């Protein structure tokens, strides 16, 4: 499902116009983004979104085999809720 399909689904289910559904979705995604960028986590019935920190490490260039230094970085982690996992296992 892409974003346009998600907006159409929200509009149909909640009896909203496509514009209202798009605004609602953007508000939710914007709030998620702000919370995550601030370093916090967001818990929903779907799961938890949080910041994941990766330390600096050494890697290898696959083409040359040369050792390469990889800088520390941050990413976004999603951990599915037990309710979501349970629904997946039923299928």
PyMOL commands that set and color helices and strands:
alter all, ss='L'
color gray80, all
select helices_A, chain A and resi 3-14+18-37+82-90
alter helices_A, ss='H'
color red, helices_A
select strands_A, chain A and resi 42-43+47-54+57-60+67-70+73-80
alter strands_A, ss='S'
color yellow, strands_A
deselect
rebuild
show_as cartoon
